[in-house]
Amino acid sequence: MFAVLDLGLDLDVWPWVWLGTAIVFALVELIFIGGSFLLLPFAASAFIAAILAFYDVSVEIQWAVFVFGGGVLFAALYQWARKFMSENTMAPGVGADRLVGMAGIVTAPIYPDDVSRGGRVALAGESWGAIVEGVDPIPEGARVTVVSLIGTRVIVKPLSPTPPASAGREDP
């Protein structure tokens, strides 16, 4: 009627085969794949198959638990991961993008043709390299707002019209 699965192994060896398979899959998952959970469901199903083998359940059922149980665990973990990722997206304004729209103070003059990257802006207690959005330079001490980012530099525009660069401050 049904052929018994005979791979030439003694029935007392199967629990150790499944335990070895579970350990190898778990180690490959953790060391080489880097925790992407591709083999972890099959490591778990191999461990369950090992428990069944210790209780002398037939080899066919052990294989079914390993293959189908691993597939079901994989599908369930995949669905959970998709749900988790869709519910836990990064909110706008996280990371460097949080600076867009923020006001700051120029700590080193910003020139439109700044090839030396000397323009600096103080934002939220941090000093950022800055590029001016327009064609007019922005002097030190001017208040600016961040328009966008390019790499590690913020693009700023003045909050109020910039005084001419030749206009000096009067000292009392």
C-alpha positions as CSV (number, residue, x, y, z in Angstrom):
1,M,0.0,0.0,0.0
2,F,2.3,2.8,1.2
3,A,6.0,2.5,1.0
4,V,7.8,3.2,4.2
5,L,10.4,6.0,3.9
6,D,13.6,4.1,4.1
7,L,16.8,6.2,3.8
8,G,19.0,3.5,5.2
9,L,19.1,5.1,8.7
10,D,18.2,3.3,11.9
11,L,15.1,4.8,13.5
12,D,17.2,5.6,16.6
13,V,19.3,8.0,14.5
14,W,16.5,10.2,13.3
15,P,16.2,12.3,16.5
16,W,19.8,13.2,16.2
17,V,19.5,14.0,12.5
18,W,16.7,16.4,13.2
19,L,18.5,18.0,16.1
20,G,21.6,18.4,13.9
21,T,19.5,19.9,11.2
22,A,17.9,22.3,13.6
23,I,21.2,23.4,14.9
24,V,22.8,23.8,11.5
25,F,19.8,25.8,10.2
26,A,19.8,28.1,13.2
27,L,23.6,28.7,13.0
28,V,23.4,29.4,9.2
29,E,20.5,31.8,9.9
30,L,22.4,33.7,12.6
31,I,25.9,33.7,11.2
32,F,25.6,33.8,7.4
33,I,22.1,35.1,6.6
34,G,22.2,37.7,9.4
35,G,18.8,37.2,11.0
36,S,16.6,37.5,8.0
37,F,14.4,34.6,9.3
38,L,14.6,32.5,6.1
39,L,15.8,29.3,7.8
40,L,14.6,29.9,11.3
41,P,11.1,28.4,10.7
42,F,12.7,25.3,9.3
43,A,15.1,25.1,12.2
44,A,12.0,25.2,14.5
45,S,10.2,22.5,12.5
46,A,13.3,20.3,12.5
47,F,13.4,20.7,16.3
48,I,9.7,19.7,16.5
49,A,10.5,16.7,14.2
50,A,13.3,15.7,16.6
51,I,10.9,15.7,19.5
52,L,8.5,13.5,17.5
53,A,11.4,11.2,16.6
54,F,12.3,10.8,20.3
55,Y,8.7,9.6,20.8
56,D,9.0,7.0,17.9
57,V,6.6,8.8,15.6
58,S,7.0,7.5,12.0
59,V,9.6,9.0,9.8
60,E,7.0,10.1,7.2
61,I,5.2,12.2,9.8
62,Q,8.6,13.6,10.9
63,W,9.3,14.7,7.4
64,A,5.8,16.1,7.0
65,V,6.2,18.2,10.1
66,F,9.6,19.4,8.9
67,V,8.5,20.3,5.4
68,F,4.9,21.5,5.9
69,G,5.5,22.8,9.4
70,G,8.4,24.8,8.3
71,G,6.4,26.1,5.3
72,V,3.5,27.2,7.6
73,L,5.9,28.8,10.1
74,F,7.6,30.6,7.2
75,A,4.3,31.9,5.8
76,A,3.1,33.0,9.2
77,L,6.4,34.8,9.9
78,Y,6.3,36.4,6.5
79,Q,2.8,37.7,7.1
80,W,3.7,39.0,10.6
81,A,6.8,40.8,9.2
82,R,4.8,42.5,6.4
83,K,2.2,43.7,9.0
84,F,5.0,44.8,11.3
85,M,6.8,46.7,8.6
86,S,3.6,48.4,7.4
87,E,2.6,49.5,10.9
88,N,6.1,50.7,11.9
89,T,7.2,52.9,9.1
90,M,9.5,55.8,10.0
91,A,7.5,58.9,10.6
92,P,8.3,62.0,8.4
93,G,10.9,64.2,9.9
94,V,13.0,61.4,11.3
95,G,16.8,61.5,10.8
96,A,18.4,64.4,9.0
97,D,15.1,65.2,7.3
98,R,13.8,66.5,10.6
99,L,15.9,69.7,9.9
100,V,13.8,70.8,6.9
101,G,11.8,73.8,8.0
102,M,13.9,74.4,11.1
103,A,15.3,77.8,11.9
104,G,18.9,78.3,12.7
105,I,21.7,80.9,13.0
106,V,24.6,81.3,10.6
107,T,27.9,80.8,12.5
108,A,30.2,81.2,9.5
109,P,29.2,83.3,6.4
110,I,27.6,81.3,3.6
111,Y,28.6,82.3,0.0
112,P,26.8,81.0,-3.1
113,D,30.1,80.0,-4.7
114,D,31.4,78.3,-1.6
115,V,33.9,75.8,-2.8
116,S,35.8,75.7,0.5
117,R,32.7,74.5,2.3
118,G,33.1,77.2,5.0
119,G,29.5,78.1,5.5
120,R,28.1,76.8,8.8
121,V,24.7,77.0,10.5
122,A,23.7,76.1,14.1
123,L,20.6,74.0,14.2
124,A,19.2,72.3,17.2
125,G,22.5,72.4,19.1
126,E,24.4,71.0,16.1
127,S,26.7,72.7,13.6
128,W,25.9,71.9,10.0
129,G,27.7,72.8,6.7
130,A,25.4,75.0,4.7
131,I,24.7,76.1,1.2
132,V,22.8,79.3,0.4
133,E,19.6,78.8,-1.8
134,G,19.8,82.2,-3.6
135,V,22.7,84.2,-5.1
136,D,23.2,86.5,-2.2
137,P,25.6,85.6,0.6
138,I,24.3,85.3,4.1
139,P,26.5,86.9,6.9
140,E,27.3,85.5,10.2
141,G,24.6,85.9,12.8
142,A,21.7,86.0,10.3
143,R,18.7,83.8,11.0
144,V,17.9,81.2,8.3
145,T,15.5,78.4,7.6
146,V,16.4,75.0,6.2
147,V,14.9,74.3,2.7
148,S,16.4,70.9,2.0
149,L,19.5,68.7,2.4
150,I,22.2,67.6,0.0
151,G,24.4,64.9,1.5
152,T,25.6,66.3,4.8
153,R,25.0,69.9,4.0
154,V,21.8,71.9,4.6
155,I,20.4,74.3,2.0
156,V,19.2,77.5,3.7
157,K,17.5,80.7,2.9
158,P,17.4,83.8,5.0
159,L,14.3,84.4,7.2
160,S,14.5,88.1,6.6
161,P,16.1,90.1,3.7
162,T,19.9,89.9,3.9
163,P,21.6,93.2,4.5
164,P,24.3,94.1,1.9
165,A,27.6,92.5,2.6
166,S,29.3,95.9,2.7
167,A,27.0,97.2,5.4
168,G,28.9,97.0,8.7
169,R,27.5,97.0,12.2
170,E,27.8,100.1,14.3
171,D,29.4,99.6,17.7
172,P,28.1,101.7,20.6
